Amino acid sequence: MLIENLPKNIFWDIDFSRFDEIKNKRLIIERVFTMGDLADIHKTVQFYGIEIIKKEIVKAGFLDHKTLNWVSKLLSIPKTQFKCFIKIQSNQVHWNF
């Protein structure tokens, strides 16, 4: 089981007795890439495989700017293909005078 080998503070709001690593893979991948360390990312990639990681990470609802840039370069996926990038671009920002 992957979730048992990851830090519990990443999943502070999860009830592990009712958690499914396959159904909730996008949540796990998003949390590990945004809050985990390289060892956690390596474990996650080993568990799911690089193709599933690529498929799910582009659908992530939120990745901070640094994580988005890093993952984009790491996986050779343009930032414009990430849902979180498109969502950020669609938010209108008012001029700050």
VEXKE-641658 format. One record per atom (N, C-alpha, C): residue in three letters; chain; x, y, z; atom name. Coordinates in pm, 1 decimal. Layout:
REM VEXKE-641658
    aa   ch          x          y          z   at
   Ala    A          X          Y          Z   CA
...
***
This chain:
REM VEXKE-641658
    aa   ch          x          y          z   at
   Met    A       83.5     -118.5        0.0    N
   Met    A        0.0        0.0        0.0   CA
   Met    A       88.1      124.9        0.0    C
   Leu    A       57.1      215.7      -88.5    N
   Leu    A      133.0      339.0     -101.2   CA
   Leu    A      107.8      433.1       15.7    C
   Ile    A      -17.1      453.1       49.3    N
   Ile    A      -55.1      554.0      148.2   CA
   Ile    A       10.2      529.6      284.8    C
   Glu    A       37.5      404.1      316.0    N
   Glu    A      101.8      371.8      443.1   CA
   Glu    A      247.6      415.6      446.3    C
   Asn    A      308.9      435.2      330.0    N
   Asn    A      449.3      473.1      320.6   CA
   Asn    A      469.6      622.2      296.5    C
   Leu    A      362.7      699.3      301.1    N
   Leu    A      372.4      843.2      281.8   CA
   Leu    A      345.8      915.0      413.7    C
   Pro    A      397.7     1037.8      428.6    N
   Pro    A      375.9     1111.9      553.6   CA
   Pro    A      227.3     1138.5      578.2    C
   Lys    A      184.5     1116.3      700.0    N
   Lys    A       42.8     1133.8      734.0   CA
   Lys    A        0.4     1280.2      732.1    C
   Asn    A       94.8     1372.9      752.4    N
   Asn    A       56.9     1514.5      753.8   CA
   Asn    A       12.7     1565.0      616.7    C
   Ile    A       49.1     1494.9      510.2    N
   Ile    A        2.4     1531.8      375.8   CA
   Ile    A     -147.3     1503.5      362.5    C
   Phe    A     -194.3     1403.1      433.7    N
   Phe    A     -334.2     1359.7      424.4   CA
   Phe    A     -405.9     1378.8      557.7    C
   Trp    A     -393.5     1496.3      615.3    N
   Trp    A     -449.8     1524.2      746.7   CA
   Trp    A     -601.6     1512.5      751.8    C
   Asp    A     -668.0     1528.2      638.7    N
   Asp    A     -813.7     1530.2      635.0   CA
   Asp    A     -875.5     1402.1      578.8    C
   Ile    A     -797.4     1296.7      568.3    N
   Ile    A     -842.6     1172.0      505.8   CA
   Ile    A     -872.0     1066.4      611.8    C
   Asp    A     -984.5      998.7      595.7    N
   Asp    A    -1018.1      883.0      678.8   CA
   Asp    A     -962.5      759.8      606.2    C
   Phe    A     -850.8      708.2      654.7    N
   Phe    A     -781.0      599.9      585.7   CA
   Phe    A     -860.0      469.6      583.8    C
   Ser    A     -954.5      452.2      674.1    N
   Ser    A    -1032.4      328.7      674.7   CA
   Ser    A    -1126.9      320.7      553.9    C
   Arg    A    -1159.4      437.1      495.1    N
   Arg    A    -1249.9      439.1      380.1   CA
   Arg    A    -1182.9      495.6      255.7    C
   Phe    A    -1051.2      496.6      253.3    N
   Phe    A     -976.4      557.9      144.4   CA
   Phe    A     -931.1      452.4       44.6    C
   Asp    A     -949.7      479.0      -83.5    N
   Asp    A     -910.8      387.2     -190.0   CA
   Asp    A     -801.6      452.4     -274.3    C
   Glu    A     -684.6      389.6     -278.3    N
   Glu    A     -570.3      446.4     -349.7   CA
   Glu    A     -589.2      451.0     -500.4    C
   Ile    A     -673.8      367.1     -553.2    N
   Ile    A     -698.0      365.9     -697.5   CA
   Ile    A     -801.5      471.6     -734.4    C
   Lys    A     -913.4      475.4     -664.4    N
   Lys    A    -1017.5      573.8     -693.2   CA
   Lys    A     -970.9      716.4     -665.3    C
   Asn    A     -885.2      734.0     -567.0    N
   Asn    A     -840.4      866.8     -526.1   CA
   Asn    A     -696.7      897.3     -569.0    C
   Lys    A     -654.9      838.6     -678.4    N
   Lys    A     -515.4      856.1     -721.3   CA
   Lys    A     -482.1     1000.3     -754.7    C
   Arg    A     -574.8     1075.4     -812.5    N
   Arg    A     -546.2     1215.1     -845.5   CA
   Arg    A     -519.6     1296.3     -719.8    C
   Leu    A     -597.5     1274.5     -616.0    N
   Leu    A     -576.2     1343.8     -487.8   CA
   Leu    A     -438.8     1309.6     -430.2    C
   Ile    A     -404.4     1183.9     -432.3    N
   Ile    A     -274.0     1140.6     -379.2   CA
   Ile    A     -160.9     1203.8     -459.3    C
   Ile    A     -169.7     1196.8     -590.2    N
   Ile    A      -64.6     1250.7     -676.1   CA
   Ile    A      -50.6     1401.4     -655.6    C
   Glu    A     -162.6     1472.1     -652.7    N
   Glu    A     -159.7     1617.4     -632.6   CA
   Glu    A      -97.0     1654.2     -498.8    C
   Arg    A     -137.2     1586.4     -392.4    N
   Arg    A      -82.7     1616.8     -259.4   CA
   Arg    A       65.0     1582.9     -249.1    C
   Val    A      105.4     1469.3     -303.3    N
   Val    A      245.7     1428.6     -294.7   CA
   Val    A      333.8     1526.0     -372.6    C
   Phe    A      289.8     1565.7     -491.0    N
   Phe    A      371.7     1656.7     -570.5   CA
   Phe    A      376.3     1797.2     -511.9    C
   Thr    A      272.1     1840.7     -442.9    N
   Thr    A      272.8     1975.0     -385.5   CA
   Thr    A      332.2     1979.3     -244.6    C
   Met    A      316.5     1873.0     -165.9    N
   Met    A      360.6     1878.1      -26.2   CA
   Met    A      463.6     1772.6       12.8    C
   Gly    A      488.3     1677.0      -74.3    N
   Gly    A      582.4     1570.9      -41.5   CA
   Gly    A      725.2     1608.4      -77.9    C
   Asp    A      817.5     1520.4      -41.3    N
   Asp    A      956.9     1541.1      -81.2   CA
   Asp    A      988.9     1447.9     -198.5    C
   Leu    A     1112.7     1449.9     -244.1    N
   Leu    A     1149.2     1369.3     -360.9   CA
   Leu    A     1130.7     1219.5     -337.0    C
   Ala    A     1156.6     1173.9     -215.0    N
   Ala    A     1136.6     1031.8     -184.1   CA
   Ala    A      988.8      994.2     -196.2    C
   Asp    A      899.6     1081.7     -151.2    N
   Asp    A      755.3     1057.0     -162.3   CA
   Asp    A      711.8     1053.6     -308.7    C
   Ile    A      766.6     1144.8     -387.7    N
   Ile    A      735.1     1148.4     -530.3   CA
   Ile    A      784.1     1020.9     -597.9    C
   His    A      902.6      978.2     -562.8    N
   His    A      958.2      854.8     -619.9   CA
   His    A      869.7      734.0     -586.0    C
   Lys    A      824.4      723.6     -461.9    N
   Lys    A      736.0      613.0     -421.5   CA
   Lys    A      605.1      616.4     -500.6    C
   Thr    A      552.5      735.7     -520.9    N
   Thr    A      426.4      751.3     -592.5   CA
   Thr    A      441.5      711.9     -739.4    C
   Val    A      551.3      752.7     -800.2    N
   Val    A      576.3      716.4     -940.3   CA
   Val    A      595.4      565.5     -952.9    C
   Gln    A      664.7      505.2     -858.4    N
   Gln    A      682.5      359.5     -861.3   CA
   Gln    A      548.8      287.5     -847.7    C
   Phe    A      460.5      339.2     -765.1    N
   Phe    A      331.9      274.2     -740.0   CA
   Phe    A      237.6      285.7     -861.2    C
   Tyr    A      223.7      407.0     -915.7    N
   Tyr    A      126.8      429.9    -1023.7   CA
   Tyr    A      185.9      415.8    -1163.5    C
   Gly    A      312.6      444.6    -1178.9    N
   Gly    A      373.6      446.2    -1311.8   CA
   Gly    A      368.8      585.5    -1371.0    C
   Ile    A      463.3      615.2    -1456.6    N
   Ile    A      478.7      750.6    -1510.0   CA
   Ile    A      361.6      791.8    -1599.0    C
   Glu    A      302.5      698.9    -1672.7    N
   Glu    A      192.1      733.7    -1762.7   CA
   Glu    A       67.0      775.9    -1685.0    C
   Ile    A       36.1      705.6    -1577.5    N
   Ile    A      -79.0      743.6    -1494.7   CA
   Ile    A      -51.9      876.7    -1426.2    C
   Ile    A       71.7      897.2    -1380.4    N
   Ile    A      107.9     1025.3    -1318.1   CA
   Ile    A       83.5     1138.5    -1417.6    C
   Lys    A      131.1     1122.7    -1540.7    N
   Lys    A      112.8     1226.3    -1642.6   CA
   Lys    A      -35.1     1251.8    -1670.1    C
   Lys    A     -111.0     1145.0    -1680.8    N
   Lys    A     -254.4     1156.8    -1711.4   CA
   Lys    A     -329.9     1229.1    -1599.8    C
   Glu    A     -294.1     1200.9    -1474.5    N
   Glu    A     -367.2     1257.5    -1361.1   CA
   Glu    A     -316.8     1395.6    -1319.0    C
   Ile    A     -186.9     1421.5    -1331.0    N
   Ile    A     -132.5     1548.8    -1282.8   CA
   Ile    A     -182.7     1666.1    -1366.1    C
   Val    A     -209.6     1643.9    -1494.4    N
   Val    A     -262.0     1754.0    -1577.1   CA
   Val    A     -406.0     1788.7    -1540.2    C
   Lys    A     -474.5     1698.8    -1471.4    N
   Lys    A     -612.6     1722.9    -1428.7   CA
   Lys    A     -621.3     1779.2    -1287.8    C
   Ala    A     -506.7     1800.1    -1223.4    N
   Ala    A     -505.2     1848.9    -1085.6   CA
   Ala    A     -571.9     1985.6    -1077.2    C
   Gly    A     -653.6     2003.2     -975.9    N
   Gly    A     -724.0     2130.1     -957.0   CA
   Gly    A     -634.4     2242.7     -909.8    C
   Phe    A     -526.4     2208.9     -839.4    N
   Phe    A     -435.6     2312.2     -790.2   CA
   Phe    A     -292.9     2259.5     -782.4    C
   Leu    A     -202.3     2333.2     -839.3    N
   Leu    A      -58.7     2316.4     -820.1   CA
   Leu    A       -3.0     2457.2     -805.1    C
   Asp    A       78.2     2480.0     -702.1    N
   Asp    A      136.9     2613.4     -687.6   CA
   Asp    A      230.5     2638.7     -806.3    C
   His    A      269.8     2763.4     -826.1    N
   His    A      347.7     2801.3     -944.8   CA
   His    A      480.1     2725.4     -955.3    C
   Lys    A      550.4     2710.2     -845.0    N
   Lys    A      678.9     2639.2     -849.0   CA
   Lys    A      659.7     2492.3     -884.6    C
   Thr    A      559.8     2429.2     -823.9    N
   Thr    A      533.6     2288.3     -852.4   CA
   Thr    A      490.1     2270.5     -997.5    C
   Leu    A      405.0     2359.0    -1044.8    N
   Leu    A      359.6     2352.1    -1184.0   CA
   Leu    A      477.8     2363.3    -1279.7    C
   Asn    A      565.4     2458.9    -1258.2    N
   Asn    A      682.7     2473.9    -1344.3   CA
   Asn    A      771.9     2350.8    -1339.1    C
   Trp    A      796.2     2299.2    -1218.8    N
   Trp    A      883.6     2183.8    -1201.8   CA
   Trp    A      825.2     2058.8    -1268.1    C
   Val    A      697.4     2033.3    -1243.5    N
   Val    A      632.2     1915.3    -1300.9   CA
   Val    A      625.2     1926.0    -1452.7    C
   Ser    A      599.3     2045.1    -1502.1    N
   Ser    A      594.9     2066.6    -1647.1   CA
   Ser    A      728.7     2030.2    -1711.2    C
   Lys    A      836.8     2074.5    -1651.7    N
   Lys    A      970.3     2043.1    -1703.8   CA
   Lys    A     1005.1     1896.2    -1684.4    C
   Leu    A      976.2     1843.0    -1566.3    N
   Leu    A     1008.4     1704.3    -1533.7   CA
   Leu    A      940.1     1605.7    -1627.6    C
   Leu    A      812.7     1629.2    -1654.2    N
   Leu    A      734.6     1535.2    -1734.5   CA
   Leu    A      724.6     1576.0    -1882.0    C
   Ser    A      788.7     1685.4    -1918.2    N
   Ser    A      786.6     1736.3    -2056.6   CA
   Ser    A      644.1     1758.1    -2106.9    C
   Ile    A      564.4     1824.0    -2023.1    N
   Ile    A      426.4     1856.8    -2057.7   CA
   Ile    A      414.8     2009.1    -2053.1    C
   Pro    A      371.5     2073.2    -2161.4    N
   Pro    A      356.0     2219.2    -2158.2   CA
   Pro    A      257.5     2262.2    -2049.2    C
   Lys    A      287.9     2374.7    -1984.7    N
   Lys    A      200.9     2423.9    -1877.0   CA
   Lys    A       59.0     2449.3    -1926.0    C
   Thr    A       43.9     2481.2    -2051.5    N
   Thr    A      -88.0     2512.7    -2106.5   CA
   Thr    A     -181.3     2391.9    -2108.3    C
   Gln    A     -127.6     2272.1    -2087.8    N
   Gln    A     -211.3     2152.0    -2084.7   CA
   Gln    A     -262.2     2119.2    -1944.7    C
   Phe    A     -218.6     2192.6    -1844.3    N
   Phe    A     -259.8     2166.8    -1706.6   CA
   Phe    A     -389.0     2241.2    -1674.6    C
   Lys    A     -484.1     2171.8    -1616.0    N
   Lys    A     -612.0     2230.8    -1578.1   CA
   Lys    A     -591.3     2349.7    -1484.5    C
   Cys    A     -500.4     2336.1    -1388.3    N
   Cys    A     -478.5     2443.7    -1291.9   CA
   Cys    A     -419.9     2567.7    -1359.9    C
   Phe    A     -341.7     2552.4    -1464.5    N
   Phe    A     -287.2     2666.4    -1538.2   CA
   Phe    A     -398.1     2737.7    -1613.6    C
   Ile    A     -484.0     2661.8    -1677.9    N
   Ile    A     -595.9     2719.3    -1753.3   CA
   Ile    A     -689.1     2793.6    -1658.6    C
   Lys    A     -713.4     2735.9    -1540.8    N
   Lys    A     -801.0     2799.2    -1441.8   CA
   Lys    A     -741.7     2930.8    -1393.3    C
   Ile    A     -611.2     2935.3    -1370.9    N
   Ile    A     -545.6     3058.5    -1326.8   CA
   Ile    A     -557.3     3165.1    -1435.1    C
   Gln    A     -536.5     3127.7    -1559.7    N
   Gln    A     -541.6     3223.2    -1669.6   CA
   Gln    A     -681.9     3278.4    -1691.8    C
   Ser    A     -784.2     3203.5    -1656.9    N
   Ser    A     -921.1     3249.5    -1679.2   CA
   Ser    A     -969.4     3343.9    -1570.3    C
   Asn    A     -898.0     3354.1    -1458.1    N
   Asn    A     -935.6     3446.0    -1350.2   CA
   Asn    A     -887.4     3586.4    -1384.2    C
   Gln    A     -979.5     3680.9    -1386.8    N
   Gln    A     -944.9     3818.8    -1416.4   CA
   Gln    A     -881.4     3883.5    -1293.5    C
   Val    A     -768.2     3948.0    -1314.0    N
   Val    A     -700.6     4019.1    -1205.9   CA
   Val    A     -715.1     4167.5    -1232.8    C
   His    A     -755.2     4241.3    -1130.5    N
   His    A     -772.2     4385.5    -1144.8   CA
   His    A     -636.7     4454.0    -1139.9    C
   Trp    A     -628.4     4566.3    -1205.8    N
   Trp    A     -503.9     4643.8    -1204.3   CA
   Trp    A     -476.6     4692.2    -1064.1    C
   Asn    A     -352.2     4687.8    -1023.7    N
   Asn    A     -311.5     4735.0     -892.3   CA
   Asn    A     -234.5     4865.6     -910.3    C
   Phe    A     -299.8     4977.4     -884.2    N
   Phe    A     -234.1     5108.0     -903.5   CA
   Phe    A     -165.9     5152.2     -779.1    C
***
